[in-house]
Amino acid sequence: MRMRRCVGPLLAMTILAGCGSGQREAGAPAAAATSGVGKVDAALLTTGGDGSDWAMTGFNYQEQRFSPLKQVNAGNVGQLGLAWYADMPDARGQEATPVVVDGKLFVTGPWSKVFAYDAATGAKLWEYDPKVDPQKGVQACCDVVNRGVAAWKGQLFVGTLDGRLIALNAETGTPNWSVQTTDNGKPYTITGAPRVVKDMVLIGNGGAEFGVRGYVTAYDVATGAQKWRFYTVPNPTGAKDGAASDAAMAKVAPTWSANGQWKQSGGGGTVWDSIVYDAELDQLYLGVGNGSPWNHGLRSEGQGDNLFLSSIVALKPETGQYLWHYQETPAETWDFTATQPIVLATLTIGGQPRKVLMQAPKNGFFYVVDRTNGRLINAGQFIPGVNWASGYDLKTGRPIENPASRYYRTGKPFLAVPSAIAAHNWQPMAFSPQTGLAYIPAQTVGAAYLNPSSPLDQRKPIGFNVGQDLGNAMYPRDAAAVKGAIASATGSLVAWDPVANKPRWKVDYPTSWNGGTMATAGNLVFQGTSLGEFRAYAADTGKQLFAFPAGTGIMAGAATYMVKGKQYVAVLAGRGGALPLSIGYAIGKARDVPNNPRLLVFALGGKAVLPPSPGATPAAPVPLPDEKAPPEQVAQGKLLFGRYCQVCHGASAMGGGVLPNLQNAPVLSDAETWKSILIDGALKDRGMVSFARVMTPEQAQAIRHYVIDEARWARANLGDGGAAAKRAAKP
């Protein structure tokens, strides 16, 4: 680990490196008690205060991302200008929401780095780098991202990509303690923000695409000592874990088959994002993820609901004891997670006040659930074209499924809407108690689900292990189909009425993967776009009131705060994440938006100016080698690329503008250098590990020949690297 102060002398102390569970650093400074982050406690996080602070990523325990501030409002937001900005060091996905307390702003970036700034001036206070091994990136399903810190009584808590939970002194950025929360011999990662409840810091993990068993752990904020752990799926060995979840696991085990691949994979069910505390009811809600592998037919032999996959699970916070659950997608088989943001509110439904939680997950339905007992109240489609289910039976709480969606039963491919990327991913959703509307950063992106067709699709030590034929699920060699995929992969901002169970207004975007939302008492909703604007809309009508050219795409959610009587709005800008890495051609016009990672902070009358952008000119196509490989070698390379490469370098080898676009890579002409990268690990220190464990040098060359062949086809049929298809896509 490395910590670098940006102002003042380096503290004379030894920095922990790989310390054990609960180990505290000798001489660590005591937490402040009354000011700064020292004032962040249960009272502040329950209410959020007067809005001067944005003390947790979701604003307060309700996680509505709604601020009571209204100095900036629908009447004057057009006067908003850039107050200051800070360049971020890593041009990968920027997903964190800033946390701001007493005029200090704390934000995380890729590789789990933490930054502190003066919230009014932008002066950097300190920077902390946990020094994650770049080779861990190959186990991060969806980029090397981080979604923020948790603040509590003088400390900041951050989860790292390699599974550590670290407590930092908020004044200095020095680590107080560090605990390894995962088995680093398994492909676990952490990308989500911790939550702090009752002097315990809670953290989950990711990794279900590769093969792990999900859980959430509570640690003592002062020492890092483990308080309890709750597993979300049964132990594949059948043994008890000695954990808070043992009683619940005994009850859910019959919902899994006696055999099936979950016995080897761990079953999945990772809690990689949403963990919400209900201060009114003193309950904790976990948003549980997908199965491992995705394919229910392989995972559990097509048997059982597989609890608690794709469920919201309520626990007693002091002990982790199970209270209730609601499963949104029984027998999950499409990567339809329930990890998306959970929002708490009290709504008047049927003339009666109901304490509810709301969620708009990947599967396309907006859920309103009674949080006193876990019973479904409403479930409505918030994107068009949902085809895996037609609706929900409100008596049973179960979906009314399309039988064709169970591809492992029919033996036929299923083109699903939405897909593993959509309809709403991790991007924050806001709720305004003024308008009664939830603001969903929605998207419509389809995908093909195919049963495995060869030994290549079996479990491997590197790459996704999802029980799919990933190679044949890439784009067909059909220009019309590719253009149609680009045109149909769109986004929208949906203002959803959870009582009426329908949208009140909607803003359509030509591309997907737009930013999270934030609402304020000034009748405003803020959102960034994948094409490079930071916008504000009237929360009641959806009228656009403000747009700032950010010079890069925006995915993250904004925060707002007050310093010395002045309101600021802050948002991280920068491209990355699962969709730009993996979607290939269908990313459309967003591919050529520059990736300039920055923290942008706005205020009324702001006069700061960004440096000139390099623009959105696509890279000139490099000459392709004259080599002509046999068709069978190209076909082999296609299957290998789909199996191991597309999740980072894009379906059909078309990059999304974050990692290198292999269709336009000069190394295609150099077989030896290609081998040195794929087999010898020449770029392992940049996260591109050796694949020698899963492919031979000859197979690596087959992948090179496939990429050359795909690039030739794309240039002949779609224009240079697909530019013609992007121009043909609906604007």
GUSEBA-404753 format. One record per residue: residue in three letters; x, y, z of N, C-alpha, C in turn. Coordinates in steps of 0.1 Angstrom, whole numbers, plus 5000, padded with zeros to 4 digits. Layout:
<sites>
ALAXYZXYZXYZ;...
</sites>
This chain:
<sites>
MET500849885000500050005000500950125000;ARG500350234995501150364994500150474997;MET500550565006499850685009500650805006;ARG500150904998500951024995500151144999;ARG500751225008500151355012500351455001;CYS499451534998499551644988499751774994;VAL499551795007499851915014500451875028;GLY501451945032502051915045502951795045;PRO503651775056504651665057504051525058;LEU504851435054504351295055504451255069;LEU503351195075503351155088504351035091;ALA505151045102506150945105505450825111;MET505050735102504450615107504550505097;THR504450375102504550265093503250235087;ILE503150225074501850195067501650045067;LEU500450005070500149855070500249805056;ALA500749675055500849615042500349465044;GLY499149435039498649305040498349255054;CYS497849345063497649315077496449215078;GLY496449145089495449045091494149105096;SER493149025098491849065101491849145115;GLY491349265114491149335126492349405132;GLN493549385125494749445130494749595129;ARG495049665140495049815140496549865140;GLU496749975132498050025131498450095144;ALA499650065149500150135161500350285158;GLY499950365167500150505166499150575157;ALA498150505152497150575143496450685150;PRO496250795144495650915151494250885155;ALA493850935166492450915171491450985162;ALA490250935161489250995153488751125159;ALA488551225151487951355156486551325162;ALA486051415171484851385177483651475174;THR483951605171482951705170482851775157;SER483851765148483851845136484351755124;GLY484151805112484551725101483851595100;VAL484551495096483951355095483651305109;GLY484251365119484051325133482551345137;LYS481851435130480451455134479451355127;VAL479951275118479051185110478751065120;ASP477451065123476950955132475550915127;ALA474950835135473550785131472550895130;ALA472650995138471651105137471751175124;LEU473051205120473251275107472851185095;LEU473251065095472950975084471450935083;THR470750945094469350915094468551025087;THR468851145089468151265083468851325071;GLY470251315071470951385061471251525065;GLY470651575076470951715080470151815071;ASP470651935071470052045064470452045049;GLY471251955045471751955031473152015029;SER473652075040475052135038476052025035;ASP475851905041476751795038476051695029;TRP476851615022476351495015477151385022;ALA476651335033477551255042477651105039;MET476851055029477050925025476550915010;THR476950815003476850814988475350834984;GLY474350784992472950794989472350914996;PHE473051005002472651115010472351085024;ASN471350995027471050955040470650805040;TYR470250755051469950605052468750565043;GLN467950665039466850625030467350605015;GLU468550665013469250645000468350694988;GLN467650804991466750864980467550954971;ARG468850994975469651084967468851214964;PHE468151254974467351384973467951474984;SER468251604979468751704988467751814991;PRO467651865003466751965006467152105001;LEU468352114996468952244991468152294979;LYS467952424978467252484967467752624963;GLN468952654968469552774963469752764947;VAL470152654943470152624928468752554926;ASN467952624917466652574915466252584900;ALA464952544897464552534883464452674877;GLY464452774885464452914880465752974876;ASN466852924883468152984880469252884876;VAL468852754874469852654871470652684858;GLY469952764850470652804837471852884839;GLN472052944852473153024855474352944861;LEU474152814862475152724868476352724859;GLY477552734865478752734858479852644865;LEU480852614858481952534865482652614875;ALA482652574887483352644898484852594899;TRP485052464898486452404897486352264892;TYR487452214888487552074884488952014888;ALA488951884888490251814891490351694882;ASP491551694875491751574867492051454875;MET491451344871491651214878492751134870;PRO493551054877494750984871494450864862;ASP493350804864493150674856491950684847;ALA492150664834491150674824490350544823;ARG489750494834488850384835487550434841;GLY486650344844485350384848485350464861;GLN484650584860484450674872483050654877;GLU482850584888481450544892481150604906;ALA482050664913481750704926480950834927;THR480050834938479450964942480251024953;PRO480551154952481351214963480651214976;VAL481351204987480951235000481551365005;VAL480651455010481151585014480651615028;VAL481651655037481351685051482151805055;ASP481551905060482252025066483252085056;GLY482752095043483652155033484752075028;LYS484751945031485751855025485051745017;LEU485651725005485051634995485951514994;PHE485351394995486051264994485451184983;VAL486251134974485751054963486750944959;THR486350834953487150734949487250724934;GLY488250664929488450644915488750494912;PRO489150464899489550324896490650284904;TRP490850154905491850084913491750124928;SER490550164932490150184946490950304953;LYS491450394945492150504951491150604957;VAL491650684967490750774974491450914973;PHE490551014971491051154970490251244979;ALA490951344985490251444993490551584988;TYR489551664988489651804982488951904992;ASP489452024991488652134997487452154988;ALA486252134993485052134985484652264979;ALA485252374983484952504977485952544967;THR487252514969488252564960488852454951;GLY488752324955489352224947490752194951;ALA491352254961492652224965492752084970;LYS493652004965493851864969494451864983;LEU493751784992494251775005495151645007;TRP494751535002495551415002495051314992;GLU495851214990495451104981495950974987;TYR495150864986495550734991495450634980;ASP496450554978496550454968496750314975;PRO495850224975496050094982496850004974;LYS497350044963498249964955497749824951;VAL496549814945495949694940496849634929;ASP497149514929497949444919497149454906;PRO497649514895496949524882496449394877;GLN497049284881496649154876495249114881;LYS494849184892493449154898492349204888;GLY492749294878491749344869491049234861;VAL491749124858491149014850490048944858;GLN489948964871488848904878487749014881;ALA487849124876486749234877485849224865;CYS484649174868483749154856483449274848;CYS483549394855482849514849483749634851;ASP485049624849486049734850486549744864;VAL487649814866488349824879487849944887;VAL486549944889485850064894485650064909;ASN485250174914484850184928483750284930;ARG482750264938481550354939481550444951;GLY482650444959482750554969483050504983;VAL483250604992483550575006482350585015;ALA482550535027481550555038482250635049;ALA481550735055482150815065481450795078;TRP482250795089481750765103482750805113;LYS482350905122483050945134484550955132;GLY484951035121486351065119487050975110;GLN486450865105487050775096486350765083;LEU487050725073486550685060486750545057;PHE485850475051486050335048485950305033;VAL486850235028486850205014487050055012;GLY486349995002486549854998487449854986;THR488449764985489349764974489049644965;LEU489549664952489349564942489749424946;ASP490849424954491449294958490849244972;GLY489649304976488949244987489249295001;ARG490049395002490349455015489249565018;LEU489049575031488349685037489249765045;ILE489449895042490449985048489750105055;ALA490150125067489750245075490750355074;LEU490450475069491350585068491050695078;ASN492050755083491850885090491350985080;ALA490251045083489651135073490451265072;GLU491251305082491951425081493251415073;THR493851295074495151275068495251175057;GLY494251085056494350985046495150865050;THR495650865062496450745067495650635071;PRO496050515069495150395072495250365087;ASN494050345093494050305107494050155109;TRP493250085100493349945100492949885086;SER493249765083492849705071492549555074;VAL491549505067491149365069490849305055;GLN491349185053491149115041489749045042;THR488749085034487349035036487048915028;THR487948885018487748775009488948675009;ASP488748565003489848465000490448504987;ASN491648554987492248604975492748494966;GLY492548364970492748254961491548234952;LYS490448304954489248294946488948434939;PRO488248434929488048554921487048654926;TYR487148684939486348794945486948924942;THR486049024942486449164941485449244949;ILE485849374952484949474958484949594949;THR483749634945483549764938482549854944;GLY481749804953480749884959481149964971;ALA480350064975480650144987480250075000;PRO481050085010480650025023479450115029;ARG478750055039477750125047478150115061;VAL477850215069478150205084476850215091;VAL476550125100475350115108475750075122;LYS475450155132475650115146477050075149;ASP477950155145479450135147479950005141;MET479249965130479649845122479749895108;VAL480849855101480949885087480649755079;LEU479749765069479249655062479749655048;ILE480149535043480749525029480349395023;GLY480049395010479749275003480949254993;ASN480649184981481749154972481049124959;GLY481949104948481549054935482348934931;GLY482048884919482748774914481948654909;ALA480648664909479748554905479948504891;GLU480448594882480648554868481748454867;PHE482648454877483848374876483648244885;GLY482848254896482548144904482948164918;VAL482048224926482248244941480948234948;ARG480948234961479748224969479648364976;GLY478448424975478248564980478048564995;TYR478448685001478148705015478348855018;VAL477848895030478049035035478649015049;THR479549105052480249095066480149225073;ALA479949225086479949345094481249345103;TYR481949455103483149475110483049585120;ASP483749575131483749685141484549805135;VAL483949925136484550045130485850075137;ALA486050045149487250095156488449995154;THR488149865153489249775152489249685140;GLY488149685132488149595121487849445124;ALA487449425137487149285141485749245135;GLN485649125130484449075124483349055135;LYS482149115132481049105141480048995137;TRP479748985124478948875118479148865103;ARG478748755098478748735083477448655079;PHE476848705068475648645063475848595049;TYR475848465047475948405033474548415026;THR474548435013473348455006472848334999;VAL473748234998473348104991473847995000;PRO473347874999473747765008475247725005;ASN475847665015477147605014477147485005;PRO477947484994477947374985478347244992;THR479047245003479447125009478347065018;GLY477347155021476347105030476647135045;ALA477847185048478247205061477647345066;LYS477647355079477247485085478547575085;ASP478247705084479347805083479747865097;GLY478847845107479047915119478848055118;ALA477948095109477648235105476248265109;ALA475948395108474548445111473548385102;SER473948335091473048285081472748135082;ASP473248065091473147925092471647875092;ALA470847945101469447905102468747925089;ALA468948035082468348065070468747975059;MET470047945059470547855048469947715049;ALA469647665061469047535062467647535056;LYS466947655056465647665050465747685035;VAL466747745030466747775015467447665007;ALA468247575014468947475007468047384998;PRO466747355003465947274994465547344981;THR465747474979465447544967466547524957;TRP467647454960468747424951468747274949;SER469347234937469347094934470447024942;ALA470346894943471346814950472646814944;ASN472646834931473946834923473946974915;GLY474546974904474547094896475947164898;GLN476247254889477547324889477647414901;TRP476647454907476747544919477647474930;LYS477747344929478547274939480047304937;GLN480447334925481747374922482047524922;SER481047594917481147744915480947824928;GLY480147764937479847844949478447894948;GLY477847904936476447944935476248094932;GLY477148184935476948324932476248394943;GLY475348484939474548554949475348664956;THR476348724949477148834955476348964957;VAL476649024968476049154971477049264968;TRP477049304955478149384950477849534950;ASP476649574954476349714954475449754966;SER474149724965473149784974473049714987;ILE473349794998473149755012472549875019;VAL471349855023470549975028470049955042;TYR470250055051469750045065468450125066;ASP467450065072466150125075466150165089;ALA466350295092466450345105465050345112;GLU463950355104462650355110462250215116;LEU462550115108462249975112463349905118;ASP464549965118465749895123465949765116;GLN466049775102466249655094467349695084;LEU468049585079469049595069468649525057;TYR468749585045468349525032469549495024;LEU469649375019470749335010470149314996;GLY470749374986470349344972471249234967;VAL470749114964471548994961471548984946;GLY472748934941473048924927472648794920;ASN473248774909472948664900473548534904;GLY473148424897473648294900475048264893;SER475748164898476948124892476947974890;PRO476947934877476848014865475448074863;TRP475348164853474048224851472948114848;ASN473348024839472547914834471947834845;HIS470647844847469947774858469947624855;GLY469947584842469947444838471147374842;LEU472347444841473547394846473847414861;ARG473447534865473747564879473047474889;SER471747454886470947374896470047274889;GLU470547224877469847124869468447164866;GLY468247294865466947344861465947334872;GLN466347314885465447284896465547394906;GLY464347434912464347514923464447664920;ASP463947744930464047894929465447944931;ASN466247864938467647904941467748034949;LEU467148034961467248144971468648154976;PHE469148274979468448404978468948484965;LEU469248414954469548484942468548584938;SER468948694932468048794927466948834937;SER467348844949466348874960466748994968;ILE465849054975466049154985465849084999;VAL466949085007466849005019466949105031;ALA466049095041466049175053466749105064;LEU467649175071468349125083468149215095;LYS468449155107468549235119469949285119;PRO470149415120471549475118472549435129;GLU472149425141473049395152473649255150;THR472949155145473349015145473448955131;GLY472849015121472748955108471648845107;GLN470748845117469748745117468748765106;TYR468348665099467348675087466048715093;LEU465348805085463948845089462948805078;TRP463248845066462348815054463048835041;HIS462448795030463048815017461948825007;TYR462248894996461448884984462348864972;GLN461948754965462748714953462148774940;GLU462848864933462348924921462348834909;THR463448754908463548664896463848524901;PRO462848444903463048304908463748224897;ALA464648134901465448054892466148134882;GLU466748244887467448334878468348264868;THR468348314855469148254845469648344834;TRP469448484837469848584827470748684832;ASP471348664844472148774851471248884855;PHE469948854859469048964864469248984879;THR470149064882470549094896469449174903;ALA469449164917468649254925469649344933;THR470749374928471849454934471649604932;GLN470749644923470649784919470149864931;PRO470249994930469950084942468550054948;ILE468450054961467250034968466950164975;VAL465750214974465350344979464150324989;LEU464150385000463150375011462250505011;ALA460950485013460050595014458750545021;THR457950645024456550615029455650675018;LEU454850585012453950625001452450605005;THR451550685000450150665003449550584991;ILE449250454995448750364985447450304990;GLY446350324982445050284986444550364997;GLY444950484998444550575009445250555022;GLN446250465023446950435035448450455034;PRO449050505044450550525043451150385044;ARG452150355034452850225034454350255034;LYS455050185043456450195044456950095033;VAL457650155023458050065011459550085008;LEU459949985001461250004994460949994979;MET461850054971461650064957462950024950;GLN462849944939463949904932463649894917;ALA464549934908464349914894465649834889;PRO465549704889466749624886466949594871;LYS467849504868468149474854466949414846;ASN466049354853465049274845463949354839;GLY463949484842462949574835461649604843;PHE461549554855460349584863460649674875;PHE459849764878460049854889459149794901;TYR459849764912459249694923458949794934;VAL457749784940457349854952457049744962;VAL457849734973457749624982457449674996;ASP456549615003456249655017457449605026;ARG458149705031459349675038459149625053;THR457849615057457649555070457549405069;ASN457249355057457049205056457549145043;GLY458049235033458649175021457549145010;ARG456349185012455349155002455249254991;LEU455149194979455049284967453749364966;ILE453949494963452749574961452549604947;ASN453649644939453549674925454749624918;ALA454549594905455749564896455349604882;GLY455849714877455549764864456749774855;GLN456549754842457649754832458049904830;PHE459349934832459750074831460550094818;ILE460849994810461350004796460449934787;PRO460449964774459649894764460249764760;GLY459449674756459949554749460349434758;VAL460049444771460449344781459749214776;ASN460549104773459948984768460248854775;TRP460948864787461148734794459948704803;ALA459148814806457948794814457048904810;SER455748874811454748974807454249064819;GLY454549024831454049094843454249004855;TYR453549044866453648974879452348944885;ASP452248834891451048794898451148854912;LEU450348954915450549024928450148944940;LYS449448834938449048744949450248664953;THR450948614943452048524946453448594946;GLY453448714940454648784939455648734928;ARG455148644920455948574910455748624896;PRO456748624888456648674874455748574865;ILE455148634855454448554845455348534834;GLU456048424833457148414824456748374810;ASN457648414800457548364787458348234786;PRO457648114783458347984783459647984774;ALA459648064763460748064754461948124761;SER461848194772462948264778463848164785;ARG463348044788464147934795464847854784;TYR465947914778466647864767467247724770;TYR467547704782468147574786467147464785;ARG465847494785464747394784464347374769;THR464347484762463847484748464947434739;GLY466247454743467347414734467547514723;LYS466847624724466847734713467447864719;PRO468147934711468648074715467448154719;PHE467648244729466648344733467248484732;LEU466648564724467048704723466248784733;ALA466848814744466148874756466249024756;VAL465149084760465049224763464449234777;PRO465149294787466449344786467549234787;SER468749274789469849174790470649184803;ALA471749124803472649134815473149274818;ILE473149354808473549494809472449584814;ALA471249564810470149654812469049584821;ALA467949644824467449774819467849894828;HIS468349854840468949954849470049884856;ASN471249944855472449874861472749944875;TRP474049974877474450024890474150174892;GLN473950244880473850394881472750434890;PRO473050524900472150564910470750604905;MET469750564912468350614910467950704921;ALA467350824918466950914928465350914930;PHE464950964941463450974944463251104951;SER462251174946461851304952460551294959;PRO460651314973459351314980458451434977;GLN459051534970458151654965457251614954;THR457851544944457051504932456451364934;GLY457051284943456651144944457051054933;LEU458151104925458651024914460050974916;ALA460250854911461650794911462250824897;TYR463550854897464150894884465150794881;ILE464850714870465550594867466450614855;PRO467750594856468650594844468550464836;ALA467550454828467150334821467850314808;GLN467850194803468450164790467750034784;THR467750034771467149914764468249854756;VAL468749734760469749664754469449514754;GLY469349454743469049314742470349234741;ALA470149094743471349004741470748864739;ALA471548784732471248644729471748554740;TYR470948464745471348364754471348224747;LEU472448154748472648034741473247924751;ASN472747804750473347694758474747674753;PRO475547624762476947584758476947484746;SER477947494737477947414726479247334724;SER480247364733481547294731482247284744;PRO483247204745484047194758484647334762;LEU484747424752485347554755484447634765;ASP483147594765482247674773482147624788;GLN482947514791483047464804483847554813;ARG483747534827484447614836485947614833;LYS486547744834487947764832488547844843;PRO489847844845490447924856490548074853;ILE490348114840490348254836489048274828;GLY488448394829487348434821486048404828;PHE484948454821483548434826483248284826;ASN482648234837482048104837480548114840;VAL479848144829478448174830477548074824;GLY478047964819477247854813476547894800;GLN477247974792476648024779477647994768;ASP477147994756477947994744478248134740;LEU479348194746479648334744480148364730;GLY480848274724481448294711480348314701;ASN479348224700478248234690477248334694;ALA477348394706476348494709476748634705;MET477948644699478448774694477648814681;TYR477948934675477248984664477348894652;PRO476248884644476348804631477048894621;ARG477548824611478148894599477048944590;ASP476249034595475049094588475049234591;ALA475349324581475349464583474049524588;ALA472949474583471649524587471349494601;ALA471749374606471549334620472449414629;VAL473649444625474549524633473949664634;LYS473549724623473049854624471749864632;GLY470949754631469749754639470049744654;ALA471149664658471549654672472049794677;ILE472749864669473150004673471950094675;ALA471050094666469850184666468950144678;SER468950014682468049974693468649984707;ALA469950004708470550014721470550154725;THR469450194732469150334736469050344751;GLY468950474755468750494769467650594772;SER467250614784466250714787466350744802;LEU465750864805465550904819464050894821;VAL463650804830462250764832461850824846;ALA460850914846460350954859459150864862;TRP459250774872458350674874457450704886;ASP456150694885455250714896455050574903;PRO455550554915455450424921454150384926;VAL453250484928451850464932450950424921;ALA451050504910450250474898450850364890;ASN452150324893452750214886452950244871;LYS453350364868453550404854454450524853;PRO455050554841455950674839455050794839;ARG455550904844454951034843455551114832;TRP456851104830457551164818458851084815;LYS459351104803460551034799461351124790;VAL462651114791463651174781464351064775;ASP464351064761465050954754466451004750;TYR467350904750468750924746469050834735;PRO469950874726470250784714471250674718;THR471850684730472750574734472450534748;SER472950424752472750364765473950414774;TRP473850364787474950384797475050534801;ASN473950594803473950734808474050734823;GLY474250854829474650864843473550844853;GLY473950834866472950824877472350954879;THR471250954887470451074889470551124904;MET470251254905470251314918469151424918;ALA468251424928467151524928467351624940;THR466751744938466851844949465451904951;ALA465351974962464152054966463952174956;GLY464952204948464852314938464152264926;ASN463352154927462552094916463552064904;LEU464651994908465651964898466051814898;VAL466351764887466951634886468251644877;PHE469351604882470651614875471051474870;GLN471551474858472051344852473051384841;GLY474151294840475051304829474751214818;THR475251234806474951144795476251084790;SER476050974783477150894777477850974766;LEU477051074760477651154749478351284754;GLY478351304767479251404772478651534777;GLU477351524782476751644788476351614802;PHE476451724810475851714824474651804824;ARG473451744826472151814824471351824837;ALA470451924837469451934847468051954841;TYR467151884847465751884842464851924853;ALA463651984849462652014859462051874864;ALA462051854878461751734883460251694881;ASP459451794880457951774878457551744864;THR458251804854457851794840458851734831;GLY460151724835461151674826461651774816;LYS461351894817461852004808463352014811;GLN464152014800465552034802465852184804;LEU466652214815466852344819468352384818;PHE469252284817470652314818471452204811;ALA472552234804473452134798474852194798;PHE475752114803477152154803477952054795;PRO478752104785479652004777480851954785;ALA480751834790481751784799483051744793;GLY482951724779484151674772484451524774;THR483551454780483651314782482351254787;GLY482151124786480951064790480851064806;ILE479551064811479351064825478450944829;MET478950864839478150754843477650774858;ALA478450844866478250844880477050934884;GLY476650924896475651004902476251134909;ALA475551244909476051364914475751374929;ALA476351474936476051514950475951664950;THR475251714960475251864962475451894976;TYR475952014979476352054993476452204993;MET476652255006476752395008478052425016;VAL478752525011479952575018479852725019;LYS479852785031479752925034478652995026;GLY477452925027476252985021476152965006;LYS477052885000477052864985476752724982;GLN475852694973475552554970476352514958;TYR476952394959477752334948477052204944;VAL477352164931476952034926478151964920;ALA478451844925479751774920479351644914;VAL480151614903479951484897481251434891;LEU481451304891482651244885482251224870;ALA483251254861483051234847484051144842;GLY483751054833484650964827483950834823;ARG484550774812483850654806484450524811;GLY483650414810484150284814482950204819;GLY483250094827482250004832481949894822;ALA480949814826480649694818480249714804;LEU479349804801478849824788479949874778;PRO480649974780481650024771482749914768;LEU483049834778484049734776483549614767;SER482249584769481849454763480849464752;ILE480149574750479049574741479349574726;GLY480649614723481049614709480349714700;TYR479849674688479349774679478149854685;ALA477349794693476149864697476349984707;ILE477550004710477850124718477550254710;GLY477550244697477150354688478050474689;LYS477450594690478150714689479050744701;ALA478750674712479450694725480950644724;ARG481150554714482550504713483550614711;ASP483250714703484250814700484250934709;VAL483450934720483451034730484751024737;PRO485551134739486851124746486651074760;ASN487651004766487650964779488651054788;ASN488051154793488851254801488351254815;PRO488951164824488351154837488651274846;ARG487451334851487551454859486451454869;LEU486751524880485751564890485351704886;LEU484051724883483451854879482651904891;VAL482852034894482052094905481452224900;PHE480152244902479452364897478852444908;ALA478652574904477952664913477352774905;LEU476452844910475852964903476953064900;GLY477053104887478053204884479453154882;GLY479653014883480952954881481652994868;LYS482953024869483653084857484752994852;ALA485052884859486152794855485952744841;VAL487052714834486952664820487752544818;LEU487252444812487952314810488952344799;PRO490052264799491052274787490352224775;PRO490852264763490252214751490252064750;SER489152004745489051864744489651814731;PRO490251694731490851644719489851614708;GLY488551624712487551604702487051464701;ALA486251434691485651304690485951244677;THR487151264672487651214659488051064660;PRO487450974653487850834654489350824650;ALA490050724656491450694652491450654637;ALA492450694630492550654616492850504616;PRO492250424606492450284606493850244602;VAL494350154610495750104607495650004596;PRO496649984588496649884577496549744583;LEU495749664577495649524582496549434574;PRO497149334581498049244574497449164563;ASP498249124553497749054542497448904544;GLU497748864556497548714560496148674558;LYS495948554552494648494550494648364557;ALA494048354568493948224576492848134570;PRO493048004572491947914568490647944576;PRO489447924570488247954577488047884590;GLU488547754591488447684603489247744615;GLN490447804611491247874621490548004626;VAL489948074616489148194620487948164629;ALA487348054626486148014634486547974648;GLN487747904649488247874662488547994670;GLY489148094663489548214670488348294674;LYS487248294667486048354671485448304684;LEU485448164685484948104697485848144709;LEU487148134707488148174718487948314722;PHE487848404712487648544715486448574723;GLY485348504719484048524726484148474741;ARG484948364742485048304755485848384765;TYR487048434760487948494769488148644768;CYS487848704756488248844753487148944753;GLN485948904749484949004745484549094757;VAL484549034770484049104781484949234784;CYS486149234779486949354781487249424768;HIS487349354757487649414744486549424734;GLY485249394739484149414731483649304722;ALA482349274722481849174713482249194699;SER482649094692483149094678484349184677;ALA485149194688486449264688486349414685;MET485149474686485049614684485049684698;GLY486049764701486249824714485249934716;GLY485149974729484150074732484750204736;GLY486050224733486750354735487350364749;VAL487450254756488050264770489350184769;LEU489250054766490449974764490749974749;PRO491949924745492349924731491349854722;ASN491049924711490149864701490949764692;LEU490849634694491649544688491549534673;GLN490349574668490249584653491149684647;ASN491649774655492549884649493849884657;ALA494249764661495549754668496749724659;PRO497749804660498949774651499549644654;VAL499349584666499949454670499349344662;LEU498249364655497749254646498749214636;SER499649294632500549264621501849194627;ASP501949174640503149124646502749004654;ALA502848884648502448754655503248734668;GLU504548764668505348744679505048834691;THR504748964688504349054699502949014704;TRP502048964695500748924700500948804709;LYS501848714706502048594715502648644728;SER503548744728504148784740503148844750;ILE502048904744501048964752500048854758;LEU499548774749498548674753499048554761;ILE500248514757500848394763501848424773;ASP502748514770503948544779503648644790;GLY502448714789502148814799502948944799;ALA503348984787504249104786503549234792;LEU502249234792501549354797500849324810;LYS501249224818500549184830500549304840;ASP501549384840501649494850500649604846;ARG499949594834498949684831497549614831;GLY497549494837496249424838495949324828;MET496749314817496549214807497449094810;VAL496748994817497548884822497748784811;SER498648684813498848574804497648484805;PHE497248434793496248334791496748194788;ALA498048174792498648044789497947924796;ARG497247954807496547844814495347794807;VAL494847874797493647824791493747824775;MET494947864770495047854755496547824752;THR496747764740498047744735498447864726;PRO499747864723500247974714499547964700;GLU499247844696498447834683497047894684;GLN496447864695495047924697495148074698;ALA496148134705496348274705496448334691;GLN497148264682497248314669495848304661;ALA495148204665493748194659492948314663;ILE493048354675492348474679492748594671;ARG494048614669494648724661494048714647;HIS493948594641493448584627491948614627;TYR491248584637489748614638489648764639;VAL490448834647490248984648490549044635;ILE491649004628491949054614490749034605;ASP490148914605489048884596487848964600;GLU487548984612486449064617486649214613;ALA487849264614488149404610487949424595;ARG488349324587488149334573486749344570;TRP485949254576484449254573483849394577;ALA484249434589483649564594483949684585;ARG485249684580485549794572484849794558;ALA484649674554484049654541482549674541;ASN481949644553480449644554479849754563;LEU480649804572480249904581480950044580;GLY481950044572482850164572484050134581;ASP484850234583486050224591485750194605;GLY485950074609485650034623484250054628;GLY483250044618481850054622481350204621;ALA482150294616481750434616480450454608;ALA480350374596479150394588477950344595;ALA478050234603476950194611476550294621;LYS477450364627477150464637476350574630;ARG476850614618476150724611474750684607;ALA474550554605473250504600472350484612;ALA472850474624472050464636471150584638;LYS469950554643468950664645469550764655;PRO469550894651470151004660469251024672;
</sites>
